[in-house]
Amino acid sequence: MIAGHGGLLSLLKEVDMDVTTVEASPERTTLPGCACKLIGCWQVIVMLVELVVFGAVVAVGGGSLLVASRMKGRSVARCKIRDAVDGGLVRIVGEVEKEHETVRAPLSGRDVLAYEVCVEVHANRFWQTLHRENKAVPLLLRDDSGAIRIDPGAAKIVLDRRTAHDCGHLEDLGELDGAFLRSRNIERTSWLGLNRKLRLTEWTLEQGDTMAAIGTACWELDPAGDQHVEPGYRDTCKRLRVIASASGSVLLTTRPERFGE
């Protein structure tokens, strides 16, 4: 912190007191009072310059970090499929539909478009992950202006939690839970033969769920010549894809309000 005028005067007085001590000590080689004061003032000037330079570096660095954090956490404006600008960062919100097939969620047994499962064990007062897996199939995202095909293979997916089971030492597993653990070679009991305390959590994406796709808009020619947006669009033989932006992958989330306006 750079001292104010009062702090500077106090500092000069302290330097002056040190000089007086040097002059009064018979065991040291004394210097003329004016020379000692000049040396003391020079030390103060050097220290103040260092403080000013350090403060400038901190200010510039802190400002850069602030700008970077704001850019990373900025909201992305929502737009309709037909209004997506080629090459622009978009957030398209709509309802999901299956394209051809679904996948079976292993814990709930529901037919879904995507799922993620995590198995944890409680040990040493902490939950530790034993197993995690996810699966998703291509799907359609539809708003009131059209539909786009989403291939979730290379996307980051954020899903809502739908199923969570805590299995204590004396509790039995459900049929689907037990079958899932056995199919993944996850032991229910410890080496002592006692049931371990497990937590099984499943997140899913189902037909009719609201989802946002966030990424870079890319209009491309549709080989089939199908119309993907409402009539009257300037180029109905093109289809929209949402691809990864320069800063990362496509984000698919069932919590669209957290990433936009």
C-alpha positions, -999 to +999 in steps of 0.1 A: +000+000+000+014+034-009+016+057+021-002+091+023+014+124+032+012+117+069+028+082+064+056+097+043+064+123+070+065+096+097+088+076+075+111+105+070+111+111+108+121+075+114+149+078+089+160+110+107+160+092+140+181+064+126+206+091+113+208+107+148+215+074+163+244+068+139+258+103+147+256+098+185+272+063+185+309+066+195+315+030+182+307+037+146+322+058+119+300+088+116+290+107+085+281+143+082+244+149+091+235+162+056+250+132+039+231+108+061+199+126+055+205+125+017+211+087+019+179+083+040+158+103+015+173+084-014+162+051+003+127+065+008+125+075-029+137+041-041+112+023-018+083+045-031+093+039-067+092+001-061+058+004-045+044+024-074+058-002-100+044-031-080+010-014-077+009-008-114+018-045-122-009-057-098-035-033-113-028-044-149-027-081-141-058-079-120-077-060-147-067-087-172-079-115-150-112-096-144-118-091-181-110-128-188-133-140-161-161-118-174-156-131-210-157-167-197-188-162-176-207-140-200-243-149-209-251-160-245-282-144-261-310-168-270-319-169-306-343-189-328-329-215-353-339-194-383-322-163-369-288-179-361-259-160-377-234-182-394-202-183-374-218-166-344-220-179-308-256-190-302-279-204-275-308-222-290-335-234-266-362-259-275-377-293-268-358-325-275-371-353-296-357-386-307-343-389-342-344-426-346-337-445-314-334-441-276-312-457-250-322-475-218-312-458-186-297-485-164-310-475-129-345-462-138-351-485-168-366-456-188-361-450-225-341-418-227-319-398-251-289-395-228-279-406-193-250-404-169-246-428-139-222-424-110-215-450-083-199-438-050-188-455-018-187-439+016-153-445+031-131-426+056-159-400+060-159-391+023-177-402-008-154-417-034-162-424-070-161-461-080-176-459-114-190-433-139-204-438-173-226-419-198-243-426-231-263-405-256-278-409-290-284-383-318-315-362-313-335-333-326-338-299-309-370-281-320-382-245-314-411-227-331-390-218-361-376-252-370-354-281-358-317-290-358-300-324-354-277-327-324-249-353-323-239-354-286-208-375-292-183-346-287-205-323-266-204-315-229-238-325-215-253-310-182-283-330-171-309-329-143-307-355-116-337-378-118-327-409-097-306-412-065-303-442-043-284-444-010-278-480+001-266-484+037-250-513+054-284-530+063-304-519+032-310-541+002-304-530-033-332-526-058-333-551-087-320-527-113-293-513-090-280-548-081-280-559-118-261-527-128-234-533-101-230-569-111-227-560-148-200-535-140-182-559-116-187-535-086-187-553-053-216-547-029-197-561+001-163-553+016-136-579+022-151-585+056-184-596+039-203-565+051-224-543+028-207-512+018-225-478+019-231-469-017-247-441-035-260-445-071-270-414-090-286-412-125-290-382-147-312-384-178-324-365-208-359-375-220-382-367-248-400-334-243-373-320-220-362-284-225-326-281-235-302-255-247-275-260-273-247-235-270-219-233-296-210-218-329-237-217-356-228-233-389-252-233-419-244-260-444-261-274-476-286-302-468-278-331-492-314-342-490-328-308-497-352-310-468-367-279-453-356-275-416-370-241-409-404-225-413-415-215-449-401-182-462-366-186-448-341-171-472-324-205-479-345-235-470-321-259-486-296-253-458-295-268-424-281-255-392-254-273-371-241-261-337-204-269-336-177-264-310-165-229-305-129-219-304-128-219-266-143-254-261-169-280-270-206-277-277-226-274-244-259-292-241-278-284-209-312-289-194-305-258-173-306-231-200-314-203-176-279-207-160-261-199-193-281-171-208-302-140-202 
